[in-house]
Every structure is written in structure tokens, then in C-alpha cells.
Amino acid sequence: MAKIKLEYIWLDGYFPTQNMRSKTKVEEHDDFKGTVEELGLWSFDGSSTKQASGGASDCILKPVAIYPDPARVNGYLVMTEVLNADGTPHVSNGRATIEDDDNDFWFGFEQEYFIMDSKTQLPLGFPVGGYPGPQGMYYCSVGGKNTFGRDFVEEHADLCIDAGLNFEGINQEVASGQWEFQLFAKGAKKAGDEIWIARYLLDRLTEKYGWYIEYHPKPVKGDWNGSGMHANFSNSILRECGSKEKYAEICEAFRPVTKEHIEVYGEFNEQRLTGLHETASINDFSWGVSDRGASIRIPIIAVEKGYHGWLEDRRPSSNGDPYKIAARIIKTVKPVK
């Protein structure tokens, strides 16, 4: 019998921006295979996470995905859903609202973020009491003059790959100290699971650097890019239709529910979606081919392949919940046949 460390991870009840919580369960297993089916339910004090009252504080953690923990011996990362004591999904459980049981929807999320120095509470590369050089030279840069935090970002990428996530890339972004990673999954729930696990690894890694991650969509006010989490998505229709008209129909399906999408695309997003810095205004809706200033972009690759591909919703913010974002996109796109 070997002892294993199971890190149960869940989302708390803070609204509208939820936080990750986790705790470790040590179990003895004989020939553990690392599957969800081998795991049991667990409970936690929901009164400490805004998910229950003190008089009835138990909430249930239901394992939904498991990954090797590359930073622990015999460790595993367990993504969970929060349930009420009666086994029904908790109101904070966005994953349970996703209607994609057949995994027809594929998602690729582009997670942007700022690396912040805990001492100065400024992004890396920002001097105390001043500003670095203007934007222009930081995006995909190389060299110590314009690139800050590369060792940290590389370490995070290795952790994600070693954990078995479908990690697809990294790059420094437009502002100093701003980076991005990309993840792709076939299935909306799996895509959400992997983004949250990648965020967990990112946040945990900062503990040894004396830094923290800022997911606020506009942490540096002024002429600096904000942070988003662009949602690239497709279903069988987008992948197979070969129709310019069908792509237009799907894009137009978003127009009458613009408000409903913005409501779940992240807190403080109005500070980022201004119509500047490669964004569309939060008050407008638009779409276009290869247009990074539109709400939804039709990638030029999809057009060149005869309208076989995907769409990119550029509005979700960096602090958005990928479960809720995916659920809303599916609700809009699924009725289009």
C-alpha cells in the first residue's frame, strides 16, 4: 500500500469573481491508477468560502478530473465540482451548467495575465514611481531590456506539460510583465478543467518567487493593454460546414444576447473593452475576418480552408470563469443548425 497526496481543488462562492481553494487528502492505495473513478467524495467548510451558513456548513467536493502533480512525490491534482449536501450542484458550480455531454464543442483558451512583484505591487519591468518604455517592444520580445519573468513562465509551462495538460504555447504579451499561455481541449468541461489546473499551478508557483498573478483585466490604467482570455471555439458545424453564410449566421446569433455574454465574461471587463488596445467596445457588437478589434474574429486560416475551422470570441476577460464562458457560448451557438 502506497500513500498518495490528493490535492482537491474547487472554486469558492465569491461573486462575481471566484477564487481557487484547495486542501490535501492523504490516502493509502494499492496499485493506484490515477483515475477519477478511484476517488471518493470529500467535504469542506462552506461557511468559510461563502458557500454555506455556519449552521449547515458542509459542502461536498465531487472529483471530475485528475492530473499528476509534477511538484509532489506521489501527488495528484484533483479538480472538483461543489455540491450541496443533498448532492445537487451548488449555485456556484458553473461547470454543472455546461450542456456539452457529447464533447461536440472544442475550446482553445488564451489566458493572459500580469506577473506582479509582491514588494512593489507592480508588474515586472515597472520601476517604482515611474513607468517602463511604452508598448511596442515587449510583445514576443527577447532580451533583458524588454523581457521579464521568462524563467518563471518556462517553469510553469514545464509543470503544465508534466501534469498532462494539453498545453499549446506561451508568449510575452504587449505590456511589460504581461504573458499568455494557451490550452486546447475537445470538450468544454475538459477545457475548463485544464485552465483551472493551469491557473492553480501558476498561482502556486509564485509562492517561491515572491510574486503573484494579477488576473484583473486592466491592472495598469492608461495606455497599456489589458488582459483577456480569448475563447476560440468550434463545433461540428463550424469545423465541417464550408459555408461563409453559416459562419455569418453563427456570428449574428451572438448579437441579440450581447448583454448575457458580457455578464459572465469577467468582472471589471468594461475597463478593458474600450474599443482601444485591440478590443471592441463593451457597448457594441461586431464581427469580421481577421479583425482583432471586433467582438468575434473569424480567423483567416478558417477562411483560407473554405470556412472549415473555428471562431474567436475576444471579449472574455482574464479573470473570467472558463466554465461559465463556455456554457454561455454553447447556449448561443447550439441552436444554430
C-alpha positions as CSV (number, residue, x, y, z in Angstrom):
1,M,0.0,0.0,0.0
2,A,1.4,3.4,-1.0
3,K,0.4,6.7,0.4
4,I,-0.6,9.3,-2.2
5,K,-1.4,13.0,-1.8
6,L,-4.6,14.2,-3.5
7,E,-4.9,18.0,-3.8
8,Y,-8.7,18.6,-4.1
9,I,-9.2,21.9,-5.9
10,W,-12.5,23.8,-6.1
11,L,-14.0,27.3,-6.7
12,D,-15.4,29.3,-3.8
13,G,-18.6,31.3,-3.6
14,Y,-17.2,34.8,-4.0
15,F,-19.2,36.7,-6.7
16,P,-18.7,37.6,-9.4
17,T,-15.0,36.5,-9.3
18,Q,-14.5,33.1,-7.7
19,N,-11.2,32.1,-6.1
20,M,-9.5,28.7,-6.1
21,R,-9.4,26.8,-2.8
22,S,-7.6,23.5,-2.2
23,K,-6.7,21.1,0.5
24,T,-4.7,17.8,0.6
25,K,-6.1,14.4,1.3
26,V,-3.6,11.6,2.1
27,E,-4.8,8.1,1.2
28,E,-3.4,4.7,1.0
29,H,-3.9,2.9,-2.3
30,D,-2.8,-0.4,-3.7
31,D,-1.7,0.0,-7.3
32,F,-3.4,3.4,-7.8
33,K,-4.1,4.1,-11.5
34,G,-4.7,7.8,-11.2
35,T,-8.3,7.8,-12.3
36,V,-11.3,9.8,-11.1
37,E,-13.2,6.5,-10.5
38,E,-10.8,5.6,-7.7
39,L,-11.6,8.8,-5.8
40,G,-14.3,9.5,-3.3
41,L,-16.3,12.5,-2.3
42,W,-15.0,14.9,0.3
43,S,-16.4,17.8,2.3
44,F,-15.3,21.2,3.4
45,D,-16.5,24.1,5.5
46,G,-18.6,26.1,3.1
47,S,-19.2,28.8,5.7
48,S,-15.6,29.9,5.3
49,T,-15.9,30.2,1.5
50,K,-19.3,32.0,1.1
51,Q,-20.9,28.7,0.1
52,A,-22.9,27.8,3.2
53,S,-24.1,29.1,6.6
54,G,-22.4,28.2,9.9
55,G,-25.4,26.2,11.0
56,A,-25.3,23.9,7.9
57,S,-21.7,24.3,6.7
58,D,-20.9,21.1,4.9
59,C,-20.4,21.3,1.1
60,I,-19.4,18.3,-1.0
61,L,-16.4,18.0,-3.3
62,K,-17.0,15.7,-6.3
63,P,-13.8,14.8,-8.3
64,V,-14.2,15.4,-12.0
65,A,-10.7,15.4,-13.3
66,I,-7.3,14.2,-12.1
67,Y,-3.7,15.0,-13.2
68,P,-0.3,14.1,-11.9
69,D,1.2,16.8,-9.6
70,P,4.7,17.4,-11.0
71,A,5.8,19.2,-7.9
72,R,4.9,16.5,-5.4
73,V,6.1,12.9,-4.8
74,N,3.1,10.6,-5.2
75,G,0.9,13.7,-5.7
76,Y,-2.2,14.3,-7.8
77,L,-4.2,17.4,-8.7
78,V,-7.9,16.8,-8.4
79,M,-10.4,19.2,-10.0
80,T,-13.7,19.0,-8.3
81,E,-17.3,20.4,-8.5
82,V,-19.0,21.8,-5.4
83,L,-22.3,20.1,-4.5
84,N,-24.9,20.8,-1.9
85,A,-25.3,18.3,1.0
86,D,-28.1,16.7,-0.9
87,G,-25.9,16.0,-4.0
88,T,-27.3,18.7,-6.2
89,P,-24.9,21.2,-7.9
90,H,-24.2,24.3,-5.7
91,V,-25.2,27.6,-7.1
92,S,-21.5,28.5,-7.5
93,N,-20.9,25.4,-9.7
94,G,-20.5,26.8,-13.2
95,R,-19.2,23.5,-14.6
96,A,-22.6,21.9,-14.0
97,T,-24.3,24.4,-16.3
98,I,-22.3,23.3,-19.4
99,E,-24.5,21.4,-22.0
100,D,-21.9,19.5,-23.9
101,D,-22.2,15.9,-22.9
102,D,-21.1,14.7,-26.4
103,N,-18.0,16.9,-26.4
104,D,-19.0,18.4,-29.8
105,F,-17.6,21.7,-28.7
106,W,-13.9,22.3,-28.7
107,F,-12.3,25.2,-26.9
108,G,-8.9,26.8,-27.0
109,F,-8.4,29.5,-24.3
110,E,-5.7,32.1,-24.5
111,Q,-5.0,33.1,-20.8
112,E,-3.3,36.5,-20.4
113,Y,-2.1,37.7,-17.0
114,F,0.4,40.0,-15.4
115,I,3.2,38.8,-13.2
116,M,3.4,41.2,-10.2
117,D,6.2,41.8,-7.7
118,S,4.8,41.4,-4.2
119,K,7.2,44.0,-2.8
120,T,6.4,46.8,-5.2
121,Q,2.9,45.5,-6.3
122,L,3.8,46.5,-9.8
123,P,4.2,44.3,-12.9
124,L,7.6,43.0,-13.7
125,G,9.6,45.6,-15.5
126,F,7.8,48.6,-13.9
127,P,10.1,50.8,-11.9
128,V,8.9,52.2,-8.6
129,G,7.5,55.7,-9.0
130,G,7.6,55.6,-12.8
131,Y,6.9,53.6,-16.0
132,P,8.9,51.5,-18.4
133,G,9.2,52.3,-22.0
134,P,6.0,52.5,-24.0
135,Q,4.3,49.4,-25.5
136,G,5.7,48.2,-28.8
137,M,8.8,46.2,-27.9
138,Y,7.5,43.8,-25.3
139,Y,5.3,41.6,-27.4
140,C,7.1,38.3,-28.2
141,S,10.4,40.0,-27.3
142,V,13.7,38.5,-26.4
143,G,16.5,40.0,-24.2
144,G,16.7,41.5,-20.8
145,K,15.8,45.0,-21.9
146,N,12.2,44.1,-22.7
147,T,11.6,40.6,-21.4
148,F,10.7,40.0,-17.7
149,G,9.9,36.7,-16.0
150,R,10.9,34.2,-18.7
151,D,12.4,31.7,-16.2
152,F,9.1,31.6,-14.2
153,V,7.0,31.3,-17.4
154,E,9.1,28.4,-18.7
155,E,8.9,26.6,-15.4
156,H,5.1,27.0,-15.4
157,A,5.0,25.6,-18.9
158,D,7.0,22.5,-17.9
159,L,4.7,21.9,-14.9
160,C,1.6,22.0,-17.1
161,I,3.1,19.7,-19.6
162,D,4.3,17.3,-16.9
163,A,0.8,17.3,-15.4
164,G,-0.6,16.1,-18.7
165,L,-2.4,19.2,-19.7
166,N,-2.8,19.9,-23.4
167,F,-0.6,23.0,-23.2
168,E,-0.1,24.6,-26.5
169,G,2.2,27.6,-26.1
170,I,3.4,30.7,-24.3
171,N,4.4,34.2,-25.3
172,Q,5.1,37.6,-23.7
173,E,2.3,40.0,-24.3
174,V,2.0,43.6,-25.3
175,A,2.6,45.2,-21.9
176,S,5.7,44.8,-19.7
177,G,5.4,41.9,-17.3
178,Q,2.3,40.6,-19.2
179,W,2.3,37.0,-20.5
180,E,0.0,34.5,-22.1
181,F,-0.4,30.7,-22.3
182,Q,-2.7,28.7,-24.5
183,L,-4.6,25.4,-23.8
184,F,-6.9,23.4,-26.1
185,A,-9.4,20.6,-25.3
186,K,-12.0,18.6,-27.1
187,G,-15.0,19.1,-24.8
188,A,-16.0,22.3,-22.9
189,K,-15.8,20.8,-19.4
190,K,-12.3,19.4,-20.1
191,A,-11.2,22.8,-21.4
192,G,-12.4,24.5,-18.2
193,D,-10.8,21.8,-16.0
194,E,-7.4,22.3,-17.7
195,I,-7.5,26.1,-17.5
196,W,-8.2,26.0,-13.8
197,I,-5.5,23.4,-13.1
198,A,-3.0,25.6,-15.1
199,R,-4.0,28.6,-13.1
200,Y,-3.6,26.6,-9.9
201,L,0.0,25.6,-11.0
202,L,0.7,29.2,-12.0
203,D,-0.5,30.7,-8.7
204,R,1.2,28.1,-6.6
205,L,4.5,28.6,-8.4
206,T,4.5,32.3,-7.4
207,E,4.9,31.4,-3.8
208,K,8.6,30.6,-4.2
209,Y,9.3,33.6,-6.3
210,G,7.8,36.3,-4.1
211,W,5.4,37.3,-6.8
212,Y,1.7,37.0,-7.5
213,I,-0.5,36.7,-10.6
214,E,-2.9,39.6,-11.4
215,Y,-5.9,38.4,-13.4
216,H,-7.6,41.8,-13.3
217,P,-8.4,42.7,-16.9
218,K,-7.0,46.2,-16.5
219,P,-4.5,46.3,-13.6
220,V,-2.4,49.2,-15.1
221,K,-4.5,52.1,-16.1
222,G,-3.7,54.3,-19.0
223,D,-2.1,53.5,-22.4
224,W,-1.5,49.8,-21.6
225,N,-3.2,46.7,-22.9
226,G,-5.5,44.9,-20.6
227,S,-5.6,41.1,-20.1
228,G,-8.2,38.9,-21.7
229,M,-8.9,35.2,-22.1
230,H,-9.9,34.9,-25.8
231,A,-12.1,31.9,-26.3
232,N,-11.5,30.0,-29.6
233,F,-14.4,27.6,-30.2
234,S,-15.8,25.3,-32.7
235,N,-18.5,22.6,-33.1
236,S,-19.1,20.1,-35.9
237,I,-20.9,22.8,-37.9
238,L,-18.0,25.3,-37.8
239,R,-15.5,22.5,-38.5
240,E,-17.4,21.0,-41.4
241,C,-19.9,23.4,-42.9
242,G,-17.7,25.1,-45.5
243,S,-20.2,27.9,-45.7
244,K,-19.5,31.7,-45.4
245,E,-23.2,32.2,-44.8
246,K,-23.3,29.7,-41.9
247,Y,-20.3,31.4,-40.3
248,A,-22.2,34.7,-40.6
249,E,-25.3,33.2,-39.1
250,I,-23.5,31.9,-36.1
251,C,-21.7,35.2,-35.6
252,E,-25.1,37.1,-35.8
253,A,-26.6,34.7,-33.2
254,F,-24.4,36.5,-30.6
255,R,-25.7,40.0,-31.3
256,P,-29.1,39.8,-29.5
257,V,-27.5,38.2,-26.4
258,T,-24.6,40.5,-26.1
259,K,-25.6,41.6,-22.6
260,E,-25.9,38.0,-21.4
261,H,-22.4,37.2,-22.6
262,I,-20.8,40.2,-21.0
263,E,-22.5,39.3,-17.7
264,V,-20.4,36.1,-17.5
265,Y,-17.2,37.3,-19.3
266,G,-15.5,38.6,-16.2
267,E,-15.6,41.4,-13.6
268,F,-14.2,44.9,-14.5
269,N,-14.2,44.0,-18.2
270,E,-15.6,47.4,-19.0
271,Q,-12.2,48.8,-18.1
272,R,-10.6,46.6,-20.8
273,L,-13.3,46.6,-23.6
274,T,-13.0,50.2,-24.6
275,G,-12.6,50.0,-28.4
276,L,-8.8,50.6,-28.0
277,H,-5.9,48.2,-27.5
278,E,-7.2,45.5,-29.8
279,T,-10.7,45.4,-28.2
280,A,-14.2,46.1,-29.3
281,S,-16.3,48.4,-27.1
282,I,-18.3,46.7,-24.4
283,N,-21.3,48.7,-25.7
284,D,-21.1,47.4,-29.2
285,F,-21.1,44.0,-31.0
286,S,-19.1,43.3,-34.2
287,W,-17.5,40.5,-36.1
288,G,-15.1,40.3,-39.0
289,V,-12.4,38.3,-40.8
290,S,-9.0,38.7,-39.2
291,D,-10.3,41.7,-37.2
292,R,-8.7,41.9,-33.7
293,G,-10.8,45.0,-33.0
294,A,-14.0,43.0,-33.4
295,S,-16.1,41.2,-30.7
296,I,-15.7,38.0,-32.7
297,R,-13.0,37.3,-35.1
298,I,-13.2,34.8,-38.0
299,P,-9.6,33.6,-38.3
300,I,-8.1,34.0,-41.7
301,I,-7.0,30.3,-41.6
302,A,-10.6,29.2,-41.4
303,V,-11.5,31.3,-44.4
304,E,-8.5,30.0,-46.4
305,K,-9.6,26.5,-45.6
306,G,-13.0,27.2,-47.1
307,Y,-14.8,28.1,-43.9
308,H,-13.7,25.0,-42.1
309,G,-12.4,25.9,-38.6
310,W,-13.4,28.0,-35.6
311,L,-14.3,31.4,-34.2
312,E,-12.6,33.5,-31.6
313,D,-14.6,35.5,-29.1
314,R,-12.2,38.2,-28.0
315,R,-14.4,39.6,-25.2
316,P,-13.8,37.3,-22.2
317,S,-11.5,38.8,-19.6
318,S,-8.5,37.3,-18.0
319,N,-10.4,36.8,-14.7
320,G,-13.4,35.1,-16.3
321,D,-14.5,31.6,-15.4
322,P,-13.9,29.3,-18.4
323,Y,-16.8,27.1,-17.3
324,K,-19.3,29.9,-17.4
325,I,-17.9,31.4,-20.6
326,A,-18.1,28.0,-22.4
327,A,-21.6,27.4,-21.1
328,R,-22.8,30.8,-22.5
329,I,-21.2,30.3,-25.9
330,I,-22.7,26.8,-26.2
331,K,-26.1,28.1,-25.3
332,T,-25.8,30.7,-28.1
333,V,-24.3,28.5,-30.8
334,K,-26.0,25.2,-30.2
335,P,-29.5,26.2,-31.6
336,V,-27.9,27.1,-35.0
337,K,-28.3,24.1,-37.2
